[in-house]
């Protein structure tokens, strides 16, 4: 037996002992699976507010051949400011590992001051060497995917010209504003020949080559499957005064970090994609022309507007299916599936998940304004491209299993949720990732409960919070990917659930709908969300946000000490119990405390939780048996439930040692089996 197996056996034995102890004290169910599965939503749920929407059946037989989309009638006015406009012509080489591209990009100065420079994100350069900022921070890992020896890539600018033909390449310099890493080439600064006045536009013509990595960190190739995400030179965001609380306008620029995702401005994309003739292409936006054949290549033409990115995938093996879907808030969407053959028989599950997500999000938050939604299923071994969002296109997890559980639906629901918080609200994922990931995780749980009757085990999720950190901070400020995930996804979601518990489901729905409607296509900040919470609830939330959003507080409460002694009252033998309750984290409102006596009787106390501690003295005819803080676990921000309970009959020194021992065991188990 290897040392690793010995360790696992030892830890498993400790876990079994601990489970036996906790089950005796009523805490055995805290170690259930992360999600509780059911056939239908539990009775008494919030169905009167968040009613599950059953998607309409697909009456039409899915088309086998991908057809161009019908162009939408012109919108009466743009949904966004459309700061950028891209016209891109890109070809996939026969080797399936290189892209050759030419783009004309037009940028309009949205500010009130002249601009003398532009910034471009060159994301494929993150994998150019082991010395880049992304690779040094991530150690070649993202989620559970590891870079291979072939996961090197680059984006090489071949030409950069004005429309008059003047070369601007000599004016281009790489920039590393975050860490000064001179081996990082993911951000470039271009000094313009002359200042660009407010409201004026500049068009640049760029030729570039992309060496794709073997699938890693959202992009690359796996066999003959291609995922082109973050693949072209992309202009950074120039924030005007007032955007996200800025007092003066300027560029928001950062390198590509191990934890961070993306932030871009809205605009229009007209993209021509050439691939070998056997390939089928899925892409952002809608297809404007039938597929053409030129020189043995398939030529696809796509167009998208009011989006801030463009991604595409290609494979000769896609099994294509589609259906038209419309509902309240969904004027008419073609849902397109690009399935790996291993998941061809799961078409109906993907479609149902997509419809459930779209219909519920549209009902709760607002309309889905686009006429397409594409879902790409990567092949087995290509999960580095899976579980990712792009405007009007998402990727599911790879087809590693031919009989996946509810992770299939959950992933689709989650990624479609990003169409709202990442796509339309367009939060800055460099600096405030929780506004996307946390909100999407919260919304995902709501859809899974409404459509599939699956509810999260919030007590277990809270116990994963072993290293809480502020939610509003740059993604690279977290110590590692585990701390990033714990906070940006899980703690952020728990904070939203806690707000819901305080204001009620109906009020929370109003908060989120108001926030979405007010800030879609506008790049809001955490302060904007706080302002909406305060406006809708008509209350001040400064202290709450200071504790749980801007700081790293959790709401841990503990039974710290119990002393029971017999007393004589007017000739009757009674028992006097002294109980010390402590607050070890932030304040979160009234906390119930349950006292259980040996004769079966109980008493409930309610503590405001504002002070650092409180002491209760109770006289009763029977000895105190145990004390439990928050026995119903309504405080979702309590990440140390083990100290919520204490037996009274243990001697004080034994009780202290027992609590410390179990707490240390908890930490060890979470470290071994957690993220």
GUKE-68240 format. One record per residue (C-alpha): x, y, z negated; residue in three letters. Coordinates in steps of 0.05 Angstrom, whole numbers, m for minus. Each point is the difference from the previous one (the first is absolute). Example, Ala and Ser with C-alpha at 12.3 -4.5 7.8 and 13.67 -1.06 7.14 Angstrom:
<rs>
[r [246; m90; m156]; ALA],
[r [27; 69; 13]; SER],
</rs>
This chain:
<rs>
[r [0; 0; 0]; UNK],
[r [28; 68; 20]; UNK],
[r [10; 56; m51]; UNK],
[r [m57; 38; 33]; UNK],
[r [m47; m59; m12]; UNK],
[r [22; m6; m72]; UNK],
[r [m16; 74; m9]; UNK],
[r [m68; m9; 32]; UNK],
[r [m16; m59; m45]; UNK],
[r [21; 39; m62]; UNK],
[r [m40; 61; 19]; UNK],
[r [m60; m43; 18]; UNK],
[r [3; m33; m68]; UNK],
[r [2; 67; m35]; UNK],
[r [m58; 23; 42]; UNK],
[r [m41; m62; m20]; UNK],
[r [14; 13; m74]; UNK],
[r [m19; 73; 7]; UNK],
[r [m64; m18; 38]; UNK],
[r [m21; m47; m56]; UNK],
[r [10; 55; m52]; UNK],
[r [m36; 54; 40]; UNK],
[r [m59; m45; 17]; UNK],
[r [m11; m12; m74]; UNK],
[r [m6; 75; m8]; UNK],
[r [m45; 13; 59]; UNK],
[r [52; 24; 50]; UNK],
[r [8; m61; 43]; UNK],
[r [m37; 29; 59]; UNK],
[r [51; 57; 6]; UNK],
[r [43; m50; 39]; UNK],
[r [m50; m16; 53]; UNK],
[r [16; 9; 74]; UNK],
[r [8; 72; 21]; UNK],
[r [m69; m2; 32]; UNK],
[r [m65; m30; m22]; UNK],
[r [m35; m36; 57]; UNK],
[r [m75; m4; 6]; UNK],
[r [m51; m15; 54]; UNK],
[r [m37; 65; m10]; UNK],
[r [9; 65; m38]; UNK],
[r [m14; m7; m74]; UNK],
[r [m69; 19; m24]; UNK],
[r [m2; 68; m33]; UNK],
[r [55; 27; 43]; UNK],
[r [m1; 69; 30]; UNK],
[r [m39; m25; 60]; UNK],
[r [m48; 58; m4]; UNK],
[r [57; 46; 17]; UNK],
[r [49; m41; 40]; UNK],
[r [m47; m48; 35]; UNK],
[r [34; m53; 43]; UNK],
[r [m13; 10; 73]; UNK],
[r [m10; m63; 41]; UNK],
[r [31; 12; 68]; UNK],
[r [m45; m11; 60]; UNK],
[r [11; m66; 35]; UNK],
[r [40; 0; 63]; UNK],
[r [m52; m15; 52]; UNK],
[r [45; 8; 60]; UNK],
[r [51; m53; 18]; UNK],
[r [70; 29; m10]; UNK],
[r [35; 18; 64]; UNK],
[r [61; m40; 17]; UNK],
[r [32; 53; 44]; UNK],
[r [21; 66; m29]; UNK],
[r [m37; 57; 35]; UNK],
[r [12; 75; m1]; UNK],
[r [m42; 41; m48]; UNK],
[r [m53; 49; 20]; UNK],
[r [24; 70; m13]; UNK],
[r [m37; 36; m55]; UNK],
[r [m36; 64; 19]; UNK],
[r [41; 61; m17]; UNK],
[r [m6; 19; m73]; UNK],
[r [m31; 69; m12]; UNK],
[r [64; 17; m38]; UNK],
[r [63; m37; m20]; UNK],
[r [m2; m37; m66]; UNK],
[r [71; 22; m17]; UNK],
[r [46; 58; 16]; UNK],
[r [37; m42; 52]; UNK],
[r [69; 28; m14]; UNK],
[r [36; m50; 46]; UNK],
[r [m13; m31; 68]; UNK],
[r [39; m61; 26]; UNK],
[r [3; m27; 71]; UNK],
[r [41; m63; m4]; UNK],
[r [22; m51; 53]; UNK],
[r [31; m62; m31]; UNK],
[r [23; m67; 28]; UNK],
[r [15; m65; m35]; UNK],
[r [61; m33; 31]; UNK],
[r [m2; m72; 21]; UNK],
[r [43; m19; m59]; UNK],
[r [m57; 20; m46]; UNK],
[r [48; 38; m46]; UNK],
[r [8; 69; 32]; UNK],
[r [m46; 58; 17]; UNK],
[r [16; 53; 51]; UNK],
[r [m40; 64; m9]; UNK],
[r [m11; 69; 26]; UNK],
[r [m45; 50; m36]; UNK],
[r [m23; 71; 8]; UNK],
[r [m18; 27; m68]; UNK],
[r [m33; 67; m12]; UNK],
[r [1; 32; m68]; UNK],
[r [m40; 62; m20]; UNK],
[r [25; 44; m57]; UNK],
[r [m57; m2; m51]; UNK],
[r [31; 51; m47]; UNK],
[r [5; 75; m5]; UNK],
[r [75; 4; 8]; UNK],
[r [46; m13; 59]; UNK],
[r [32; m70; m1]; UNK],
[r [72; m9; 22]; UNK],
[r [7; m76; m7]; UNK],
[r [m38; m65; 8]; UNK],
[r [8; m65; m38]; UNK],
[r [m8; m70; 28]; UNK],
[r [m9; m66; m36]; UNK],
[r [41; m56; 33]; UNK],
[r [m25; m58; m42]; UNK],
[r [32; m59; 37]; UNK],
[r [68; 26; m22]; UNK],
[r [m18; m23; m70]; UNK],
[r [26; m69; 21]; UNK],
[r [61; 23; 37]; UNK],
[r [48; m23; m54]; UNK],
[r [3; m24; m72]; UNK],
[r [21; 71; m20]; UNK],
[r [m65; 36; 17]; UNK],
[r [m42; 28; m55]; UNK],
[r [m56; m51; 13]; UNK],
[r [46; m60; m2]; UNK],
[r [40; 22; m61]; UNK],
[r [m64; 14; m39]; UNK],
[r [m38; m62; 22]; UNK],
[r [59; m48; 2]; UNK],
[r [m29; m26; 65]; UNK],
[r [m67; m20; m32]; UNK],
[r [m70; 27; 9]; UNK],
[r [m55; m34; m39]; UNK],
[r [18; m74; 8]; UNK],
[r [33; 9; 68]; UNK],
[r [75; 0; 8]; UNK],
[r [40; 30; 57]; UNK],
[r [36; m52; 43]; UNK],
[r [68; 8; 33]; UNK],
[r [m39; 20; 62]; UNK],
[r [m41; 54; m35]; UNK],
[r [45; 56; 23]; UNK],
[r [m31; 55; 43]; UNK],
[r [10; 70; 25]; UNK],
[r [m34; 58; 35]; UNK],
[r [48; 33; 47]; UNK],
[r [m17; 68; 30]; UNK],
[r [25; m1; 72]; UNK],
[r [m27; 67; 22]; UNK],
[r [m31; 60; m34]; UNK],
[r [m20; 57; 46]; UNK],
[r [m45; 59; 9]; UNK],
[r [m48; m2; 59]; UNK],
[r [49; 45; 36]; UNK],
[r [53; m54; m5]; UNK],
[r [44; 31; m54]; UNK],
[r [33; m55; m42]; UNK],
[r [m10; 9; m75]; UNK],
[r [37; m62; m23]; UNK],
[r [61; 40; m21]; UNK],
[r [m46; 38; m47]; UNK],
[r [m23; m63; m36]; UNK],
[r [27; m18; m68]; UNK],
[r [m17; m56; m47]; UNK],
[r [m25; 22; m68]; UNK],
[r [0; m35; m68]; UNK],
[r [m37; 48; m47]; UNK],
[r [m17; m52; m53]; UNK],
[r [65; m35; m15]; UNK],
[r [55; 28; 46]; UNK],
[r [13; m69; 29]; UNK],
[r [40; 15; 63]; UNK],
[r [m13; m72; 24]; UNK],
[r [m74; 13; 5]; UNK],
[r [m27; 23; 67]; UNK],
[r [m75; m3; m11]; UNK],
[r [m11; 75; 1]; UNK],
[r [26; 50; 51]; UNK],
[r [m2; 76; 3]; UNK],
[r [m3; 38; 65]; UNK],
[r [20; 73; 4]; UNK],
[r [m45; 33; 52]; UNK],
[r [29; 45; 54]; UNK],
[r [m45; 55; m26]; UNK],
[r [m50; 8; m56]; UNK],
[r [m71; m25; 11]; UNK],
[r [m51; 52; m19]; UNK],
[r [m63; m17; m41]; UNK],
[r [m53; m33; 43]; UNK],
[r [48; m12; 58]; UNK],
[r [19; m69; 27]; UNK],
[r [63; m33; 25]; UNK],
[r [4; m63; 43]; UNK],
[r [61; m45; 0]; UNK],
[r [17; m58; 45]; UNK],
[r [36; m58; m34]; UNK],
[r [29; m64; 26]; UNK],
[r [14; m55; m51]; UNK],
[r [18; m72; m10]; UNK],
[r [m23; m44; m57]; UNK],
[r [34; m64; m21]; UNK],
[r [m53; m38; m38]; UNK],
[r [19; m40; m62]; UNK],
[r [m21; m71; m12]; UNK],
[r [m65; 13; m37]; UNK],
[r [14; 38; m64]; UNK],
[r [m33; 58; m36]; UNK],
[r [m60; 10; 45]; UNK],
[r [33; m4; 69]; UNK],
[r [39; m44; 47]; UNK],
[r [m5; m66; 38]; UNK],
[r [m13; m72; m22]; UNK],
[r [8; m46; 59]; UNK],
[r [m42; 32; 54]; UNK],
[r [m43; 40; m49]; UNK],
[r [14; 75; m2]; UNK],
[r [m21; 50; m53]; UNK],
[r [16; 72; 19]; UNK],
[r [m11; 41; m63]; UNK],
[r [37; 66; m12]; UNK],
[r [35; m11; 66]; UNK],
[r [5; 68; 33]; UNK],
[r [32; 67; m19]; UNK],
[r [m53; 32; m43]; UNK],
[r [m4; 73; m20]; UNK],
[r [m3; 12; m75]; UNK],
[r [m55; 40; m36]; UNK],
[r [6; 76; m4]; UNK],
[r [m43; 18; m61]; UNK],
[r [m34; 68; m1]; UNK],
[r [m7; 40; m64]; UNK],
[r [m55; m30; m42]; UNK],
[r [8; m70; 27]; UNK],
[r [11; m47; m58]; UNK],
[r [10; 59; m46]; UNK],
[r [58; 31; 39]; UNK],
[r [12; 73; m14]; UNK],
[r [40; 10; 64]; UNK],
[r [m1; m36; 66]; UNK],
[r [54; m47; 22]; UNK],
[r [20; m70; 23]; UNK],
[r [m15; m60; m42]; UNK],
[r [58; m46; 18]; UNK],
[r [28; m63; m30]; UNK],
[r [41; m59; 21]; UNK],
[r [m29; m70; 7]; UNK],
[r [5; m32; m69]; UNK],
[r [m7; m71; m25]; UNK],
[r [m67; 14; m34]; UNK],
[r [m29; 57; 40]; UNK],
[r [m48; m4; 58]; UNK],
[r [m18; 58; 45]; UNK],
[r [m28; 70; 9]; UNK],
[r [m16; 32; 67]; UNK],
[r [m43; 55; 32]; UNK],
[r [m63; m10; 40]; UNK],
[r [m2; 4; 74]; UNK],
[r [m13; m35; 66]; UNK],
[r [35; m60; 31]; UNK],
[r [0; m21; 73]; UNK],
[r [42; m63; 5]; UNK],
[r [18; m44; 59]; UNK],
[r [27; m68; m20]; UNK],
[r [34; m49; 48]; UNK],
[r [10; m72; m22]; UNK],
[r [17; m65; 36]; UNK],
[r [m60; m26; 38]; UNK],
[r [m17; m55; m49]; UNK],
[r [m8; 48; m58]; UNK],
[r [m64; 30; m30]; UNK],
[r [5; 66; m36]; UNK],
[r [m38; 26; m61]; UNK],
[r [9; 74; m16]; UNK],
[r [m25; 61; m37]; UNK],
[r [m57; 36; 34]; UNK],
[r [m39; m25; 61]; UNK],
[r [21; m28; 66]; UNK],
[r [m17; 49; 56]; UNK],
[r [15; m42; 62]; UNK],
[r [m3; m72; 22]; UNK],
[r [66; m37; m8]; UNK],
[r [42; 11; 62]; UNK],
[r [56; m44; 27]; UNK],
[r [63; 33; 25]; UNK],
[r [64; m37; 17]; UNK],
[r [m18; m60; m42]; UNK],
[r [m19; 44; m60]; UNK],
[r [m67; 12; m32]; UNK],
[r [m14; 74; m9]; UNK],
[r [m47; 23; m56]; UNK],
[r [m25; 71; m11]; UNK],
[r [m24; 23; m69]; UNK],
[r [m26; 66; m27]; UNK],
[r [m12; 22; m71]; UNK],
[r [m18; 67; m31]; UNK],
[r [m4; 27; m71]; UNK],
[r [50; m53; m24]; UNK],
[r [69; 8; m29]; UNK],
[r [36; m62; 26]; UNK],
[r [m2; m50; 57]; UNK],
[r [18; m74; m6]; UNK],
[r [m7; m59; 46]; UNK],
[r [11; m75; 0]; UNK],
[r [10; m49; 58]; UNK],
[r [0; m75; 9]; UNK],
[r [m12; m50; 56]; UNK],
[r [m37; m43; m51]; UNK],
[r [m54; 46; m26]; UNK],
[r [m70; m30; m2]; UNK],
[r [m44; 60; 14]; UNK],
[r [m70; 11; m26]; UNK],
[r [m42; 62; m10]; UNK],
[r [m69; 23; m20]; UNK],
[r [m37; 66; 0]; UNK],
[r [m23; 23; m68]; UNK],
[r [m40; 60; m24]; UNK],
[r [m32; 20; m65]; UNK],
[r [m13; 62; m41]; UNK],
[r [63; 41; 3]; UNK],
[r [27; m45; 56]; UNK],
[r [m23; 29; 66]; UNK],
[r [25; m59; 40]; UNK],
[r [65; m37; m8]; UNK],
[r [32; m55; 41]; UNK],
[r [33; m46; m51]; UNK],
[r [56; m36; 36]; UNK],
[r [36; m61; m25]; UNK],
[r [69; m21; 24]; UNK],
[r [5; m67; m33]; UNK],
[r [58; m48; m5]; UNK],
[r [m23; m66; 29]; UNK],
[r [6; m33; m68]; UNK],
[r [m56; 46; m24]; UNK],
[r [m45; m2; 61]; UNK],
[r [m53; m40; m37]; UNK],
[r [m1; 52; m55]; UNK],
[r [m26; 55; 46]; UNK],
[r [m67; 6; m37]; UNK],
[r [35; 10; m67]; UNK],
[r [42; 57; 28]; UNK],
[r [m61; 32; 32]; UNK],
[r [m42; m5; m63]; UNK],
[r [55; 31; m42]; UNK],
[r [9; 57; 50]; UNK],
[r [m75; 15; 3]; UNK],
[r [m7; m4; m76]; UNK],
[r [57; 49; m10]; UNK],
[r [m23; 49; 53]; UNK],
[r [m72; 1; m21]; UNK],
[r [13; 8; m74]; UNK],
[r [55; 52; 7]; UNK],
[r [m44; 40; 48]; UNK],
[r [m58; m3; m49]; UNK],
[r [40; 18; m61]; UNK],
[r [50; 51; 27]; UNK],
[r [m18; 24; 70]; UNK],
[r [m3; m16; 73]; UNK],
[r [53; m39; 38]; UNK],
[r [8; 47; 60]; UNK],
[r [39; m43; 48]; UNK],
[r [m28; m48; 52]; UNK],
[r [49; m57; m9]; UNK],
[r [31; m41; m56]; UNK],
[r [52; m52; 18]; UNK],
[r [23; m56; m46]; UNK],
[r [65; m37; 16]; UNK],
[r [17; m67; m31]; UNK],
[r [76; m12; 4]; UNK],
[r [25; m71; 11]; UNK],
[r [29; m45; m53]; UNK],
[r [66; 27; m25]; UNK],
[r [m16; 72; 21]; UNK],
[r [m30; 24; m66]; UNK],
[r [49; 58; 0]; UNK],
[r [m49; 31; 49]; UNK],
[r [m61; m20; m40]; UNK],
[r [m44; 37; m48]; UNK],
[r [12; 69; 30]; UNK],
[r [m43; 59; 21]; UNK],
[r [4; 46; 60]; UNK],
[r [m54; 46; 28]; UNK],
[r [m55; m44; 29]; UNK],
[r [45; m61; m4]; UNK],
[r [17; m46; m58]; UNK],
[r [39; m63; m8]; UNK],
[r [m24; m59; m41]; UNK],
[r [47; m47; m35]; UNK],
[r [36; m49; 45]; UNK],
[r [m33; m65; 19]; UNK],
[r [44; m41; m47]; UNK],
[r [m59; m41; m24]; UNK],
[r [m55; m31; 43]; UNK],
[r [m48; 3; m59]; UNK],
[r [13; 65; m38]; UNK],
[r [m40; 19; m61]; UNK],
[r [m32; 67; m13]; UNK],
[r [67; 34; 12]; UNK],
[r [m21; 1; 73]; UNK],
[r [m61; 43; m14]; UNK],
[r [34; 41; m55]; UNK],
[r [58; 19; 46]; UNK],
[r [m47; 22; 56]; UNK],
[r [m44; 39; m48]; UNK],
[r [61; 34; m32]; UNK],
[r [32; 20; 66]; UNK],
[r [m66; 28; 27]; UNK],
[r [m7; 39; m64]; UNK],
[r [65; 35; 20]; UNK],
[r [m37; 28; 60]; UNK],
[r [m32; 47; m50]; UNK],
[r [54; 18; m51]; UNK],
[r [62; m8; 44]; UNK],
[r [m32; 13; 67]; UNK],
[r [m51; 56; m8]; UNK],
[r [18; 31; m67]; UNK],
[r [73; m9; 19]; UNK],
[r [34; 5; m67]; UNK],
[r [75; 12; m4]; UNK],
[r [25; m71; m12]; UNK],
[r [71; 26; m10]; UNK],
[r [m18; 39; m63]; UNK],
[r [m69; m22; m23]; UNK],
[r [m10; m72; 23]; UNK],
[r [m51; m14; m54]; UNK],
[r [m51; 43; 37]; UNK],
[r [m1; m52; 54]; UNK],
[r [20; m67; m30]; UNK],
[r [m37; 10; m66]; UNK],
[r [m63; 26; 32]; UNK],
[r [1; m56; 52]; UNK],
[r [10; m53; m53]; UNK],
[r [m59; 28; m40]; UNK],
[r [m44; 2; 62]; UNK],
[r [22; m70; 21]; UNK],
[r [m24; m29; m66]; UNK],
[r [m68; 33; 10]; UNK],
[r [m9; m31; 69]; UNK],
[r [23; m69; m23]; UNK],
[r [m51; 3; m57]; UNK],
[r [m56; 25; 45]; UNK],
[r [11; m46; 59]; UNK],
[r [30; m62; m32]; UNK],
[r [m17; 2; m74]; UNK],
[r [74; 2; m19]; UNK],
[r [18; 44; m59]; UNK],
[r [70; 16; m24]; UNK],
[r [28; m24; m67]; UNK],
[r [18; 70; m25]; UNK],
[r [25; m26; m66]; UNK],
[r [53; m43; 34]; UNK],
[r [18; 56; 48]; UNK],
[r [10; 48; m58]; UNK],
[r [47; m50; m33]; UNK],
[r [45; 5; 62]; UNK],
[r [15; 72; m18]; UNK],
[r [66; m12; m34]; UNK],
[r [35; 62; 28]; UNK],
[r [m50; 57; 8]; UNK],
[r [24; 63; 35]; UNK],
[r [m32; 66; 23]; UNK],
[r [m45; m9; 61]; UNK],
[r [17; 66; 31]; UNK],
[r [73; m6; 18]; UNK],
[r [41; m16; 62]; UNK],
[r [m2; m73; 19]; UNK],
[r [75; m7; m6]; UNK],
[r [m2; 26; m72]; UNK],
[r [m26; m67; m24]; UNK],
[r [54; m46; m26]; UNK],
[r [m15; m56; 48]; UNK],
[r [m54; m30; 44]; UNK],
[r [m33; m34; m59]; UNK],
[r [m9; 64; m39]; UNK],
[r [m25; 34; 63]; UNK],
[r [m52; m54; 13]; UNK],
[r [m22; m4; m72]; UNK],
[r [m14; 74; m4]; UNK],
[r [m19; 23; 71]; UNK],
[r [m48; m58; 11]; UNK],
[r [m21; m29; m67]; UNK],
[r [6; 55; m52]; UNK],
[r [m29; 50; 49]; UNK],
[r [m60; m45; 11]; UNK],
[r [m9; m10; m75]; UNK],
[r [0; 76; m10]; UNK],
[r [m56; 6; 51]; UNK],
[r [m38; m56; m33]; UNK],
[r [10; 35; m67]; UNK],
[r [m27; 65; 28]; UNK],
[r [m60; m39; 26]; UNK],
[r [m12; m31; m68]; UNK],
[r [m1; 69; m31]; UNK],
[r [m45; 35; 50]; UNK],
[r [m43; m57; 25]; UNK],
[r [m4; m34; 68]; UNK],
[r [m46; 51; 32]; UNK],
[r [43; 58; m21]; UNK],
[r [63; m36; 24]; UNK],
[r [m32; m11; 68]; UNK],
[r [m15; 74; 4]; UNK],
[r [72; 16; m18]; UNK],
[r [30; m44; 53]; UNK],
[r [m49; 19; 54]; UNK],
[r [10; 74; m15]; UNK],
[r [75; m8; 1]; UNK],
[r [m2; m37; 67]; UNK],
[r [m48; 49; 33]; UNK],
[r [37; 61; m24]; UNK],
[r [70; m23; 17]; UNK],
[r [m4; m46; 60]; UNK],
[r [51; 22; 52]; UNK],
[r [31; 49; m50]; UNK],
[r [58; m34; m38]; UNK],
[r [m24; 11; m72]; UNK],
[r [42; m6; m64]; UNK],
[r [m12; m29; m69]; UNK],
[r [m20; 69; m25]; UNK],
[r [m54; 2; 54]; UNK],
[r [m29; m66; m25]; UNK],
[r [2; 25; m72]; UNK],
[r [m37; 63; 21]; UNK],
[r [m55; m42; 33]; UNK],
[r [m6; m43; m63]; UNK],
[r [m9; 63; m42]; UNK],
[r [m49; 32; 49]; UNK],
[r [m45; m61; 4]; UNK],
[r [1; m17; m74]; UNK],
[r [1; 73; m23]; UNK],
[r [53; m18; m51]; UNK],
[r [74; 13; m13]; UNK],
[r [44; m59; 17]; UNK],
[r [68; 32; m11]; UNK],
[r [19; m40; m61]; UNK],
[r [m21; m65; 33]; UNK],
[r [40; 13; 64]; UNK],
[r [60; 23; m41]; UNK],
[r [1; m66; m37]; UNK],
[r [m18; m52; 53]; UNK],
[r [17; 32; 67]; UNK],
[r [57; 49; m11]; UNK],
[r [29; m42; m57]; UNK],
[r [10; m74; m12]; UNK],
[r [m49; m11; m57]; UNK],
[r [m42; m62; m11]; UNK],
[r [m55; m4; m52]; UNK],
[r [26; m53; m48]; UNK],
[r [m35; m9; m67]; UNK],
[r [20; m51; m53]; UNK],
[r [m21; m30; m66]; UNK],
[r [63; 16; m38]; UNK],
[r [m13; m27; m70]; UNK],
[r [m54; m34; m42]; UNK],
[r [m1; m8; m76]; UNK],
[r [m56; m38; m36]; UNK],
[r [m5; m4; m76]; UNK],
[r [m56; m21; m48]; UNK],
[r [m33; 55; m41]; UNK],
[r [m52; 2; m54]; UNK],
[r [m60; 46; 10]; UNK],
[r [m50; 1; m57]; UNK],
[r [14; m72; m17]; UNK],
[r [m3; m25; 72]; UNK],
[r [61; m28; 35]; UNK],
[r [11; 39; 64]; UNK],
[r [56; 6; 51]; UNK],
[r [33; 65; 19]; UNK],
[r [31; 0; 69]; UNK],
[r [47; 55; 25]; UNK],
[r [11; 2; 75]; UNK],
[r [50; 44; 36]; UNK],
[r [m13; 15; 74]; UNK],
[r [52; 36; 42]; UNK],
[r [m1; 36; 66]; UNK],
[r [65; m16; 38]; UNK],
[r [m15; 36; 65]; UNK],
[r [m46; 54; 28]; UNK],
[r [m69; 19; m24]; UNK],
[r [m58; m29; 39]; UNK],
[r [m63; 14; m40]; UNK],
[r [m38; m39; m53]; UNK],
[r [28; m69; m17]; UNK],
[r [m45; m54; m31]; UNK],
[r [29; m43; m56]; UNK],
[r [m33; m66; m20]; UNK],
[r [9; m29; m70]; UNK],
[r [m18; m74; m10]; UNK],
[r [m10; m29; m70]; UNK],
[r [4; m72; m23]; UNK],
[r [m75; m3; m13]; UNK],
[r [m13; 14; 74]; UNK],
[r [m20; 73; m9]; UNK],
[r [31; 55; 42]; UNK],
[r [8; 75; m5]; UNK],
[r [16; 48; 57]; UNK],
[r [38; 64; m6]; UNK],
[r [11; 52; 54]; UNK],
[r [63; 42; m2]; UNK],
[r [10; 62; 42]; UNK],
[r [71; m21; 14]; UNK],
[r [25; 71; m3]; UNK],
[r [47; m9; m60]; UNK],
[r [62; m43; m1]; UNK],
[r [m33; m49; m48]; UNK],
[r [m59; m12; m45]; UNK],
[r [m10; m42; m63]; UNK],
[r [m65; m33; m19]; UNK],
[r [m18; m27; m69]; UNK],
[r [m58; m48; m3]; UNK],
[r [m30; m35; m61]; UNK],
[r [m39; m63; 15]; UNK],
[r [m26; m63; m35]; UNK],
[r [41; m45; 46]; UNK],
[r [73; 6; 19]; UNK],
[r [19; 31; 66]; UNK],
[r [17; m53; 52]; UNK],
[r [26; 41; 59]; UNK],
[r [0; 68; 34]; UNK],
[r [m5; 15; 74]; UNK],
[r [11; 67; 34]; UNK],
[r [m42; 11; 63]; UNK],
[r [m28; m71; m2]; UNK],
[r [m36; 8; 67]; UNK],
[r [64; 25; 34]; UNK],
[r [m34; 62; 27]; UNK],
[r [66; 39; m4]; UNK],
[r [30; m21; 67]; UNK],
[r [64; 39; m14]; UNK],
[r [20; m43; m60]; UNK],
[r [58; m41; 26]; UNK],
[r [15; m36; m66]; UNK],
[r [m62; m38; m19]; UNK],
[r [39; m47; m44]; UNK],
[r [4; 52; m55]; UNK],
[r [m74; 14; 1]; UNK],
[r [m15; m59; m45]; UNK],
[r [25; m21; m69]; UNK],
[r [m19; m55; m48]; UNK],
[r [m9; 21; m72]; UNK],
[r [18; m63; m37]; UNK],
[r [73; m2; 22]; UNK],
[r [50; 28; m51]; UNK],
[r [24; 68; 22]; UNK],
[r [72; m20; 16]; UNK],
[r [m24; m61; 39]; UNK],
[r [m52; 43; 37]; UNK],
[r [53; 49; 21]; UNK],
[r [47; m54; 24]; UNK],
[r [m57; m35; 37]; UNK],
[r [m20; 64; 37]; UNK],
[r [72; 17; 19]; UNK],
[r [13; m70; 23]; UNK],
[r [m61; m4; 44]; UNK],
[r [14; 70; 28]; UNK],
[r [70; m21; 19]; UNK],
[r [m26; m64; 31]; UNK],
[r [m49; 42; 41]; UNK],
[r [55; 44; 26]; UNK],
[r [43; m60; 18]; UNK],
[r [m57; m35; 37]; UNK],
[r [m18; 62; 39]; UNK],
[r [73; 10; 19]; UNK],
[r [3; m72; 26]; UNK],
[r [m66; m4; 36]; UNK],
[r [m18; 73; 14]; UNK],
[r [9; 41; 63]; UNK],
</rs>
